[in-house]
Amino acid sequence: MNIYEAIQSRKRGALIKHSHFYSLYDKHFSEYQNENIKLLSIGVFNAGDLYMWRKYFPKAEIIVGIDIDPYCKRFEDLEDNIVVEIGDQSNVDFLTDINIKYGSFDIIIDDGGHENNQIITSFQTLFPLLNNEGIYVVEDTYHSYWLDYNCDRNESTKLYNNFGDVVKGGKPLNIIKKKSEMTSMDFLKSLTDKMNSAAYLSGSKESHDAGANKVFREPDQYENSIYSMNFYDNICFIKKLIRNGCESYSKSEWIPHNAEIPDDKNYE
């Protein structure tokens, strides 16, 4: 069953989904389809996603949805192992409690409030708790470029667009953006360097002495576990795979010629 078929055959619920997401989900999720996984969906709305995932992952141990709106609780179906918890995705204690209550997840999909602070806080809290070889997805990344999605529910917070201009009265003032006020796309893009941590980190004195221009420290929680990041139009997939300290995921391998090299004096 593909995603489109799962949508068409779901038990209940309505949903809004970019149609080009279907093939992307099939591409990244097919290997998990018949596994006994746990899935967390941030953002319930009318629960169409939850029931779609139940169809797509028939052997899933549990499908958990979280939403700040108490209305969403009515879509819970315990007989089908679909659970809805009410809470704020930017509340670290709430997210941590969800992980403790249901155990670590294999797939986490953020289709929640789309505010920069919500996306960043959820990722910083949940990605370290994601099971090894799991996938974290951020949907609808285009909100990163919309000014009304950059707030953290604090009206005194200055409004910054994605290009570093503070906005006042609808007009950009060309003020450099502070790092602490990065958008969700700024944050996700900053993680791409973490995948190459073997190039700039050294976890031992010996490897530090042998490697040029390497920083002598242990990798952080992202440098040690982000295997891949796939960016598409309005969606990003992050694959988790724990590596051995500061080492690359594999060693360079010499593959010999599969035929004799001709005796040519010009050959180099």
N, C-alpha and C positions, 0 to 999 in steps of 0.2 A: 504494500500500500504506500502510495506517495502522499505528500502533504495535501495536495488538492483533493484526493480521494478521502483523506481523513477529515477535511473540512466538510465535504459533501455528506459524509456518513456519520457525523458527530451526533451525539445523543440530544444535545440541547445547547443553548447559548448563542449569542451573536458576537461578531468580531469585526474589526477593521484591520486590514492587512494589505500591504503593498504586494501586488501579484508577483513581482519578480523575486520576492522573498522565498516563494515556494521551492524553486529549483535550488536555491542556496541552502535552505534547510535540508532538502534531500541530500545534497552533496556532503554536508558536514555532519548530518545526524544518522545517515543510513547504517553506519557500523554499530550504532547503539540500539537499533530498532527492535531487536529481539533479545535485548539484555534486561536484566532485572535492575533497572536504574531508579534513581530518585531525581525528580525534576522540580525545580523551583521557578515559578513564573511571577515576576514582580509586575503588578498591574493586572487586575482581574476584569474590570469594566463589566461587561455582560457575559463573561465566562466562556465565550466561544473558544478562546485559546485553550483553556483547561480541558474541555471536552474533545477538542481537536487532538491535543497531545495524548489523551487517554486512548484514542483510536490509533494514533500513529505508533505509540509505544505500548502495545497490548500487554507486555510482561512487566511494565513499570511497577515497582513496589508501591510508590505513592506519587501523586501529583499535588504539589502544594502551591497555592496562589496566595499572594499577599496584596492588600489594598488598604488605603487609608479610609475608604468609604464603607461604613457599616452595612450599606445596602447590599454589598457584594456577598455577605455571609449567606444569603438565601440560595446561592448557587452551589453550596457545599453538598457533596454526595458521598457520604462515608461508606456506603455499600460498594461504591465504585472506586474507593480509595482516592477520592478528590477532596482535598481539605482547603478551606479558605480561612486565613488568619487576618485579623484587622490590625493594622499598625502602619507607622510611617517608615518608608524605606531609607530615610536619612537619619533614623534613630538607631545608633549602633547597638544599644542594649537590646532593642527589639529584634534586630537581625541576628544577633548572637544567640538570643533565646530560641529563635526559630531553628538555628543550626543544632543547638543542644537538644531540642525537643524531637526533631525528626532525623538527626544525624546528618552527616555530610552529603552533599548533593553531587550528582554526576553532570547535570546540565543546569545552568542558571540563565534565565532570559530576562533582561531588564527592558520591559515595555511599560514602565511606570509613569511617573510624573514628568520625566524628560528634562527636569531642571538640572543645571550643571552640578549643583551641590548634591542633589539626590543621586545622580549617576556616579559621581566620584566617590561619595561616601559609601554607597552600596558596594562598589567594586573593591575599594580598599578594605572593607570589612569581610566580604564574602569570598573574594578570589583566593585568599590564603586558606580558607576553609573548604574550598572546592576539592573534590577527590582528585587524586592524580590521574592524568589522562582525561580529565573532564573538560567541558567546553563552557565558556562564559560568553554570552551574546548581549550586545547593546543594540537595541532597535531604534530607528527614527533619529539618527544622529544629526539630522538637519536642524533639529531644534537648537543645536549648539550655536547656530548663526542668527537666532531670533532673540531680540533684546528682552522680550517679555518672558523668556525661559531661563534667564540668568540669575534669578533671585533665589534667596534662601529664606523666603518669608519674612525678611527684615526690610521694611520699607526705607530704612535709612541707608541701605547698601547702594553704592553708586552703580549705575548701569554701564557695563562695558560690552561692546560688541566684540566679535571674534578677531577683529583686526587692530585691537588695542586702542580704540578711541572711546573716551568717556562721553556719554551722550547727555546733553542738557537741552531741554526744550526741543528735542527732535533733531538737533544739529551736533555733529561730531566736533569735539574740541581738540582732537589729535594729542591726547595725553597718553603716554606709554602705560600699558597695562601692567599691573603688579602680578607677580607669579602666583600669589595666593588667590587671585581672582581669575584664574584660568578657566576656560570653558571645558566642557567634557571632551571635545575633540582635541583641544590642547593637551589634556591629560592623556588621552589614548595615544596620541602621536608621540608623547614623551616616553611611552613604554616601549616603542620600537627599538630604541637604543639598548634596552635591557636584554633583548634577545642576543645581542652580540657581546655579552659581558665577558666571555672568554678572551676577547681581544684586549680588554683593558683592566681586568682584575686578576689578582694573584692571591690565592688563599694560603700559600705557604712561603716561607723565606726562600726555599730552594727554587721554586718556580718563579718567584719574584726576581731573583738574581739572574735567572736564565732568560726571562722575558723582557723585551725592551718596552719602556714606557708603560709598565703595568702598575696599577695601584695595589698596594699590599693591604688587602682587607677581604673579609668574607663577603659573598654576594648577599644582597638584600632579598626580600621575599619575592620580588619579581624577577630579578636577575637569575635567581635559582630555579625558576619554574615556568617562565613564558617560552613556550616552544615555537608558537606561530601566532601571527595576527593577520587576519584577512579582512581588508577593508573593501566594501562595496558601496554602491549608492545607498546611503542612509542606513547602513547596518555594518556591524563589525563582529567578527568571531575571534575569540582568543582561546587558544589551546594550551592546557596546562600539562607540563611533563617535567617532573623533578630531575634535574641534572646532578651530576657528581661534582658538587662544589663549584669551582670556577672553570671546570673543564668544558670543552665543547661537547655536543651530544655524540660526536663520533670522532675518530682519528682519520687523518689523511691517509689514503691508501694508494700505493703504487700499483697500477694495472699495466702489466707488460704488453708489448706488441703482440698481436695475435697472428703475425706473419713475419717472416724474415725481412729485415730491411735490405733493400737492394744495395749492392756495392757501388755507390755513387759518391764520388769525391765531393760533390756539391751538396750532399745531404748533411744537414745539421740537426 
